[in-house]
Amino acid sequence: MTPLSIGVALLCVAAFAFLNYVFSYWNRRGVQQLTPYFPFGNFSDLFLGKASFPRVCETLYERTKKWRLLGVYILLRPVLLVNDPQLAKDIMVKDFQHFHDRGTHVDEENDPLSGHLFSLAGEKWKHLRAKLTPTFTSGRLKGMFQTLVDTGEVLQDYIHTCAKNEEVVEIREILARYNTDNIASVAFGIKIDSINNPNEPFRQIGRKFFESNFRNNMRLMITFMVPKLNKYFKIKSVDAEVEQFILGMAKETLEYREKNGVVRKDMMQLLIQLRNTGTVSVDERWDVETSTNSKKLTIGEVAAQAHVFFLAGFETSSSTMSFCLYELAKNPEVQRKVQSEIDSVTALHDGKLTYDSINEMRYLECCIDETLRKYPPVPVLNRECTKDYKVPDSDITIEKGTAVILQISAMHHDPQYYPDPLRFVPERFLDPDMKGKPYAPFGDGPRICIGLRMGKIQTKVGLCLLLSKFNFELYGHKESELVMSPNNFLNTPVNGINLKVSCRE
């Protein structure tokens, strides 16, 4: 043999030994694993564009749900999938101190919009979470309520025109525009009308971020599960165009309000309070008194929080509303029942939609909760082990730095917990035993979505205003269930959601 062939042979042996060692990580720690394959580990279908990240995870769950834990590999990185609902809940709640970070990419210097509450870690997350919590009190939400109703009435007028013309509407796009207008108003204090003008810059930015394509899917997956690649390859959390737009909009709004003394009941006003005083007032005042004592937010930090409010509020509410209307169109008896409730409750409030009236609509709440069970906005939740953790009733220790995935969507679809899980049954949430079942569409524990109540109110307002005036029917959906795109991190129907709309008699 020549020296070159010997060298190549030794290199191949070394590479084989290295990969064998890397891909035996879970076996060496007593965790059951499925055979990984170089270079994609257990996620070949994801990287080859055959299935989305959540769908790959759900398929793995279906194969291995008898195991509490499953060790997998994303590329060469070991990742732990949690199949057991009680263990998942413990990780989010009781044993939170071992898993208080998400382990996602944050680089506030080079990627300023990455420094938002969702991704921040450690003490910085803890302090910011505490400061932002007063943003979502009942009093604050009541203050923003009329803004949501005003936007909803524009949506009502638009759908009325569609109904008169007997049009079929792609409801996801329309509701994306509606929620874009809502979030632009409450997060940035800017009045826009993308409902009637779909090319509004704000709508284009939202469309660009959530566009169903391989690039966006990979960006989100890397940011969440292989964040070191963000650093090595300088992959930002958003495109440069999105970053410049959000930073510019936040700076322009902030400077205009401070210069002109403008006070508005929205999230941006509360972020301005936080920037200038270091706190959000707990007495539900909206004006600002500058303080020199507390640590304040930079413009970049203000922009990052407004950015995540925009993305989370826009996507969560628009997808939940769309899937809910799809299911109501598919189940007309449920649609009639929720319409009857909306009519009767509204009549008790002089025919007006108020903050108090929507919170009395229990069946509507059940419909939304069932939608979130079947179509959770974030199908999997990620955590990073921040302190070695011994798994209860086992000899397994999860080491510090380990990436952990909680199988939320898979548990929501497991017939062991939800009989006939693909059926839309809002009455599940009237059952007292529901509290013992796995249900976490917004997470749980200290890192539960801070804007949960805001998102639900936004969803309720939109659905109330639509269902009080219109009936919805399926159009052109031949499959028994929606087919989701393999190229999106979130639940995105391949052909949209097409509904026929008509005015109620």
VOGU-3710 file (C-alpha; in Angstrom, 3 decimals, decimal comma):
1> mtplsigval> 0,000/0,000/0,000  1,157/3,517/-0,717  1,550/6,071/2,068  -1,443/7,950/0,616  -3,726/4,916/0,708  -2,595/4,120/4,252  -3,340/7,707/5,276  -6,785/7,576/3,691  -7,504/4,254/5,393  -6,446/5,610/8,788
11> lcvaafafln> -8,542/8,725/8,234  -11,586/6,600/7,406  -11,044/4,459/10,497  -10,695/7,577/12,656  -13,849/9,112/11,147  -15,772/5,884/11,700  -14,597/5,682/15,312  -15,497/9,336/15,898  -19,005/8,980/14,450  -19,558/5,735/16,324
21> yvfsywnrrg> -18,602/7,506/19,567  -20,764/10,573/18,866  -23,776/8,493/17,852  -23,531/6,315/20,966  -23,983/9,276/23,356  -27,432/8,185/24,506  -26,588/4,495/24,689  -23,683/5,328/26,981  -26,085/7,185/29,294  -28,724/4,500/29,461
31> vqqltpyfpf> -31,241/6,318/27,242  -32,965/4,381/24,472  -32,227/5,673/20,992  -33,019/4,949/17,368  -30,201/4,375/14,887  -28,922/7,701/13,507  -27,361/8,129/10,074  -24,621/10,513/9,031  -24,837/13,396/8,317  -28,401/14,191/9,457
41> gnfsdlflgk> -28,738/11,978/12,521  -32,413/11,063/12,980  -33,702/14,023/10,951  -32,962/13,072/7,340  -36,549/13,775/6,248  -36,271/17,316/7,614  -33,020/18,181/5,873  -34,172/16,577/2,626  -37,356/18,673/2,676  -39,699/15,699/3,070
51> asfprvcetl> -41,196/16,629/6,443  -41,303/19,567/8,832  -39,425/19,537/12,137  -42,590/19,052/14,255  -43,808/16,268/11,952  -40,496/14,396/12,267  -40,736/14,713/16,057  -44,338/13,478/16,052  -43,405/10,485/13,894  -40,631/9,621/16,346
61> yertkkwrll> -43,154/9,884/19,191  -45,579/7,535/17,444  -42,803/4,950/17,085  -41,480/5,209/20,634  -44,195/6,611/22,928  -43,891/3,586/25,210  -40,496/5,047/26,208  -40,471/8,006/28,592  -37,393/9,421/26,876  -35,930/9,059/23,410
71> gvyillrpvl> -32,376/10,012/22,510  -31,982/11,421/18,987  -29,390/13,353/16,995  -29,863/16,511/14,950  -26,796/16,420/12,712  -24,194/15,436/15,327  -25,912/17,057/18,316  -27,575/14,792/20,904  -31,122/15,928/21,680  -33,528/14,413/24,203
81> lvndpqlakd> -37,200/13,975/23,280  -39,575/13,796/26,247  -42,547/11,515/25,546  -43,880/11,328/29,103  -46,468/14,038/29,969  -45,705/14,121/33,693  -41,976/14,458/33,099  -42,626/17,214/30,542  -44,751/19,071/33,095  -42,080/18,632/35,787
91> imvkdfqhfh> -39,462/20,093/33,436  -41,654/23,141/32,780  -42,917/23,654/36,338  -41,662/21,741/39,396  -38,068/21,275/38,241  -37,875/24,516/36,273  -34,631/25,498/38,023  -32,893/22,733/36,032  -34,373/23,857/32,687  -34,916/27,613/32,881
101> drgthvdeen> -33,382/28,421/29,464  -34,427/27,583/25,917  -30,873/27,324/24,616  -31,718/29,402/21,546  -29,412/31,773/19,692  -29,010/35,234/21,265  -26,434/37,784/20,078  -27,656/41,250/21,008  -24,587/42,969/19,548  -24,667/41,479/16,042
111> dplsghlfsl> -28,296/40,329/15,934  -30,230/42,852/18,065  -33,674/41,396/17,394  -32,581/38,065/18,898  -32,493/39,639/22,377  -36,178/39,228/23,155  -37,951/37,667/26,110  -38,637/34,360/24,350  -34,940/33,602/23,810  -33,111/35,382/26,633
121> agekwkhlra> -31,490/33,223/29,298  -30,653/33,277/32,983  -30,892/36,385/35,116  -31,461/38,679/32,148  -34,582/36,731/31,203  -35,745/36,634/34,829  -35,410/40,395/35,329  -37,024/41,307/32,004  -39,893/38,861/32,544  -40,619/40,431/35,936
131> kltptftsgr> -40,580/43,923/34,426  -42,852/43,008/31,510  -45,418/41,025/33,516  -47,506/44,142/34,433  -47,918/44,744/30,687  -50,616/42,067/30,503  -52,822/42,765/33,530  -56,605/42,851/33,096  -56,566/46,643/33,340  -53,952/46,949/30,585
141> lkgmfqtlvd> -55,842/44,543/28,332  -59,087/46,449/28,881  -57,261/49,591/27,812  -56,264/47,967/24,516  -59,616/46,246/23,944  -61,303/48,948/21,865  -58,346/48,987/19,463  -58,988/45,291/18,763  -62,705/45,915/18,231  -62,032/48,812/15,850
151> tgevlqdyih> -59,768/46,630/13,695  -62,287/43,792/13,896  -65,015/46,016/12,504  -62,836/46,762/9,463  -62,507/42,985/9,026  -66,284/42,634/9,381  -66,858/45,146/6,575  -64,352/43,375/4,321  -65,941/39,949/4,857  -69,409/41,440/4,329
161> tcakneevve> -68,360/42,529/0,844  -67,029/39,022/0,165  -70,296/37,491/1,400  -72,453/39,765/-0,778  -70,373/38,777/-3,810  -70,598/35,087/-2,828  -66,811/34,857/-2,825  -64,673/31,999/-1,586  -62,021/33,386/0,745  -58,600/32,041/1,687
171> ireilarynt> -59,169/32,762/5,351  -55,578/32,374/6,564  -54,367/35,259/4,422  -57,262/37,518/5,422  -56,823/36,797/9,125  -53,066/37,268/8,818  -53,801/40,764/7,525  -56,323/41,386/10,311  -53,863/40,334/13,007  -51,072/42,309/11,340
181> dniasvafgi> -53,223/45,428/11,730  -53,959/44,538/15,357  -50,346/43,970/16,330  -49,051/46,967/14,378  -51,460/49,043/16,429  -50,959/47,576/19,913  -47,234/46,773/19,594  -46,043/49,767/17,564  -48,935/52,202/17,903  -49,278/52,488/14,123
191> kidsinnpne> -52,622/52,542/12,322  -52,502/50,538/9,098  -55,071/48,782/6,915  -53,560/45,681/5,389  -57,045/44,108/5,399  -57,868/46,277/2,393  -54,261/46,884/1,300  -52,433/43,521/1,391  -49,118/45,060/0,312  -48,739/47,195/3,443
201> pfrqigrkff> -45,053/47,064/4,526  -45,974/45,469/7,878  -47,820/42,661/6,104  -44,898/42,110/3,749  -42,559/41,771/6,734  -44,826/39,239/8,439  -45,222/37,323/5,182  -41,464/37,260/4,647  -40,744/35,895/8,132  -43,411/33,174/8,073
211> esnfrnnmrl> -43,230/32,302/4,388  -43,375/28,539/3,962  -40,004/27,652/2,488  -36,986/25,502/3,228  -34,805/28,474/4,167  -37,117/29,770/6,893  -37,665/26,240/8,183  -33,927/25,676/8,481  -33,313/29,077/10,084  -35,857/28,405/12,825
221> mitfmvpkln> -34,672/24,846/13,410  -31,020/25,934/13,679  -31,878/28,865/15,969  -33,804/26,569/18,306  -31,874/23,313/18,172  -28,338/23,907/16,821  -27,660/27,520/17,897  -23,883/27,147/17,586  -24,363/27,143/13,812  -25,855/30,649/14,086
231> kyfkiksvda> -22,602/31,836/15,603  -20,236/29,922/13,328  -22,017/30,863/10,095  -23,295/34,274/11,304  -26,920/33,281/10,661  -29,193/36,024/11,997  -32,611/35,351/13,475  -34,209/37,480/10,723  -33,239/38,779/7,285  -31,503/42,163/7,095
241> eveqfilgma> -34,614/43,717/5,529  -36,791/42,628/8,473  -34,204/43,790/11,010  -33,891/47,249/9,459  -37,669/47,656/9,236  -38,368/46,687/12,867  -35,457/48,700/14,306  -36,396/51,733/12,221  -40,076/51,519/13,126  -39,355/51,182/16,859
251> ketleyrekn> -36,893/54,083/16,841  -39,204/56,328/14,819  -42,220/55,603/17,046  -40,267/56,037/20,262  -38,655/59,320/19,209  -41,945/60,757/17,899  -43,811/60,018/21,116  -41,081/61,352/23,368  -40,679/64,516/21,304  -44,414/65,248/21,087
261> gvvrkdmmql> -45,538/63,931/24,467  -47,850/61,373/22,858  -49,393/58,827/25,249  -51,299/55,865/23,778  -52,772/52,769/25,413  -50,634/50,108/23,743  -47,595/47,895/24,311  -45,184/50,408/22,826  -46,226/52,916/25,493  -45,389/50,370/28,189
271> liqlrntgtv> -42,028/49,636/26,558  -41,351/53,387/26,566  -42,153/53,394/30,288  -39,702/50,556/30,740  -37,053/52,326/28,651  -37,326/55,605/30,557  -37,997/54,395/34,103  -36,727/50,820/34,233  -40,208/49,558/35,210  -43,780/49,282/33,969
281> svderwdvet> -46,109/51,028/36,417  -48,226/48,621/38,434  -50,991/51,205/39,036  -52,014/51,050/35,361  -50,837/54,538/34,476  -49,819/54,997/30,846  -47,762/58,193/31,078  -43,992/58,293/31,651  -41,895/59,848/34,380  -38,164/59,597/33,733
291> stnskkltig> -36,123/57,936/36,463  -32,381/57,715/36,925  -32,440/54,869/39,430  -33,464/51,785/37,467  -31,717/49,974/34,631  -33,388/51,014/31,381  -33,860/49,441/27,957  -31,879/50,412/24,890  -33,666/51,121/21,608  -32,454/47,718/20,393
301> evaaqahvff> -34,026/46,002/23,408  -37,291/47,900/22,907  -37,302/46,851/19,234  -36,588/43,207/20,128  -39,565/43,041/22,517  -41,894/44,778/20,038  -40,616/42,373/17,370  -41,445/39,237/19,371  -44,849/40,648/20,376  -45,535/41,230/16,684
311> lagfetssst> -44,427/37,776/15,545  -45,995/35,811/18,397  -49,255/37,762/18,442  -49,604/37,752/14,680  -48,923/34,068/14,032  -50,617/32,591/17,111  -53,886/34,463/16,722  -54,182/34,276/12,929  -53,469/30,533/12,792  -55,776/29,765/15,736
321> msfclyelak> -58,629/31,798/14,232  -58,124/30,188/10,818  -58,057/26,620/12,114  -61,041/27,326/14,374  -63,134/28,638/11,464  -62,073/25,632/9,373  -63,278/23,254/12,087  -66,516/25,203/12,593  -67,160/25,067/8,843  -66,470/21,337/8,946
331> npevqrkvqs> -68,779/20,897/11,959  -71,809/23,150/11,291  -73,663/22,006/14,424  -70,773/23,306/16,540  -70,770/26,540/14,532  -74,479/27,071/15,228  -73,977/26,387/18,929  -71,185/28,937/19,329  -73,132/31,497/17,277  -76,107/31,030/19,600
341> eidsvtalhd> -73,885/31,692/22,608  -72,397/34,823/21,020  -75,910/36,121/20,252  -77,284/35,480/23,735  -74,311/36,878/25,656  -74,064/39,965/23,443  -77,787/40,627/23,955  -77,182/40,762/27,711  -74,652/43,569/27,101  -76,926/45,833/25,013
351> gkltydsine> -75,744/44,254/21,779  -72,162/45,397/22,357  -68,964/43,403/22,368  -67,120/44,227/25,592  -64,158/42,902/27,538  -66,555/41,402/30,083  -68,937/39,889/27,529  -66,309/37,888/25,636  -65,072/36,427/28,924  -68,596/35,096/29,556
361> mryleccide> -68,570/33,054/26,330  -67,594/29,687/27,764  -68,357/27,577/24,691  -66,369/29,914/22,448  -63,471/29,461/24,872  -63,850/25,679/24,548  -63,755/25,955/20,744  -60,538/27,966/20,931  -59,001/25,548/23,446  -59,891/22,564/21,266
371> tlrkyppvpv> -58,366/24,329/18,255  -55,172/24,889/20,243  -55,150/21,210/21,207  -55,468/20,021/17,638  -53,285/22,744/16,104  -50,886/24,031/18,795  -49,124/27,227/17,614  -45,741/25,823/18,637  -45,952/22,022/18,178  -42,797/21,314/20,189
381> lnrectkdyk> -41,248/23,218/23,085  -37,511/23,407/23,599  -35,544/23,666/26,823  -31,877/23,444/27,743  -30,732/21,637/30,862  -28,999/24,301/32,976  -28,094/22,048/35,901  -27,588/18,258/35,955  -30,964/16,590/36,479  -31,675/13,068/37,685
391> vpdsditiek> -34,815/11,798/35,989  -37,305/10,640/38,662  -37,739/6,867/39,013  -34,724/6,109/36,828  -30,929/5,968/36,823  -30,713/8,517/34,007  -29,071/11,900/34,515  -29,641/14,675/31,983  -26,382/16,604/31,789  -26,055/20,365/31,848
401> gtavilqisa> -26,158/21,789/28,312  -28,396/19,044/26,908  -31,073/20,160/24,446  -34,533/18,903/25,405  -37,692/18,779/23,259  -41,134/18,454/24,844  -43,547/16,648/22,502  -46,589/18,900/22,941  -48,400/18,303/19,635  -47,784/14,557/19,761
411> mhhdpqyypd> -49,294/14,341/23,256  -52,275/16,443/22,145  -52,885/13,906/19,348  -52,378/10,746/21,401  -55,615/8,695/21,715  -54,399/7,519/25,117  -55,165/11,014/26,414  -57,714/12,262/23,861  -60,016/9,584/22,407  -60,572/10,080/18,679
421> plrfvperfl> -57,970/12,881/18,718  -58,572/14,116/15,166  -62,230/14,890/15,911  -63,023/18,481/16,869  -64,867/18,180/20,195  -65,001/21,456/22,186  -66,959/19,676/24,938  -63,705/17,986/25,994  -62,899/21,208/27,806  -66,118/21,103/29,826
431> dpdmkgkpya> -64,986/17,792/31,350  -63,620/18,192/34,926  -61,089/15,417/34,190  -59,498/17,591/31,503  -57,113/19,076/34,080  -55,257/15,785/34,363  -54,483/15,561/30,644  -51,399/16,915/28,848  -52,245/20,332/27,442  -49,681/23,064/26,910
441> pfgdgprici> -50,225/25,014/23,659  -48,483/28,030/25,214  -46,073/26,142/27,460  -46,363/26,041/31,236  -44,580/27,228/34,352  -42,481/30,395/34,649  -41,774/30,432/30,887  -45,401/30,141/29,813  -46,186/32,629/27,039  -46,428/36,049/28,688
451> glrmgkiqtk> -48,883/37,249/26,035  -51,263/34,291/26,403  -54,210/36,385/27,604  -53,637/39,060/24,977  -53,562/36,459/22,212  -56,756/34,816/23,416  -58,627/38,115/23,651  -57,501/39,070/20,157  -58,700/35,692/18,874  -62,052/35,932/20,684
461> vglclllskf> -62,764/39,434/19,392  -62,105/38,440/15,783  -64,157/35,245/15,987  -67,066/36,982/17,739  -67,277/39,728/15,149  -67,193/37,211/12,293  -69,508/34,541/13,702  -72,075/37,099/14,840  -72,608/38,167/11,217  -71,533/35,317/8,935
471> nfelyghkes> -71,752/31,580/8,289  -68,738/29,642/7,016  -68,700/26,524/4,829  -65,859/24,378/3,504  -64,946/24,838/-0,131  -62,710/22,517/-2,115  -61,305/20,585/0,871  -61,513/16,961/-0,258  -59,188/15,463/2,362  -60,598/14,515/5,767
481> elvmspnnfl> -57,792/16,531/7,391  -55,677/19,480/6,288  -52,360/18,564/4,660  -49,523/20,523/6,266  -46,484/21,856/4,427  -43,243/19,892/4,931  -41,288/23,143/4,588  -42,531/25,070/7,583  -41,635/24,914/11,266  -45,269/25,756/12,117
491> ntpvnginlk> -48,589/24,208/11,068  -49,191/25,582/7,568  -51,801/24,009/5,240  -50,376/23,312/1,790  -53,332/24,790/-0,095  -54,476/27,292/2,503  -57,953/27,241/4,069  -60,673/28,074/1,561  -64,100/28,899/2,978  -67,373/30,017/1,453
501> vscre> -68,871/32,857/3,471  -72,490/34,012/3,617  -74,425/36,536/5,695  -76,490/35,156/8,570  -80,229/35,618/8,245
//
